């Protein structure tokens, strides 16, 4: 069984190990950067960052038996401010017609855009390859963000954005960046991405302000615009099932597509439910049955203690204002009878 909780400073060694094994943009293999992310998350969860839209929440998944950190995911309360705008390429078609040669053509066009009052963004999802597929850890880490947003709706924007990864080269390079971004900035994809986390001014100053016709790119790059990489197909399918749609926008660095949805219409958030923990337990060996026993992501939240937030995937049955859980789930949550539970459907 896994438990998902707010990150602690004591998680740094485990996160560093996970980052060194995966070496992804979402979890930087840099101890100083990781420490800064953990510190900002801690200050977000406990409210020391006063403006809720400046907060970022990092969740860690722990495998209970080994006490090993096996994944993480992130909520950025607002992605796109006056100091650090949300930058993207709008993708659309333009038509041209020449009467003299009777030629009609369509071109896909990229146009850079900026959002200074942006949406809430979910990102930073990584899972240790050794644990992928064992109890759907990736889906749990994805859904926990919807659960937390539902618990604290006023802290988040009315739209939620997710940027999906495109297909990258084996060496981690982005074909679109090599064809476009590098030519205007002189930076590698990794260097530009790292710099953009703290400073986006160089993009505004160095990228062309007008339209860029994708026709100038190779057919391979044109075909990849707005498409997800093989590792993102499952995430895209899951997101579209719960209400997300492609925005006809892409990341200016790697060309990955942007999907978004109105916060209130996202299916897990729409079906959010609270209840008190019953003294009764679901019997061992119970199975999900429609209308009676549901599979849910269940969380508890406290204002003090080792963890402010803990969540598990568990079977759950409701009776009036109470919910019954298996004993294993109650133990993982470290919950007491009568304590408030926050839940969203998992299947």
Secondary structure by P-SEA (a helix, b strand, c coil): cbbbbcccccaaaaaaaaaaacccccccccaaaaaaaaaaaaaaaaccccccccbbbbbbbbcccccccccbbbbccccccccccbbbbbbbbbbbbbcccbbbbbbbbbbbbccccccbbbcccccccccccccaaaaaaaaaaaaaaaacccccccbbbbbbbcccccccccccccccccccccccaaaaaaaaccccccccccccccccccccccaaaaaacccccccaaaaaaaaaaaccccccbbbcccbbbbbccccccccccccbbbbcccccccccccccccccccccccccccccccccbbbbbbbbbbcccbbbbcaaaaaaaccccccbbbbbbcc
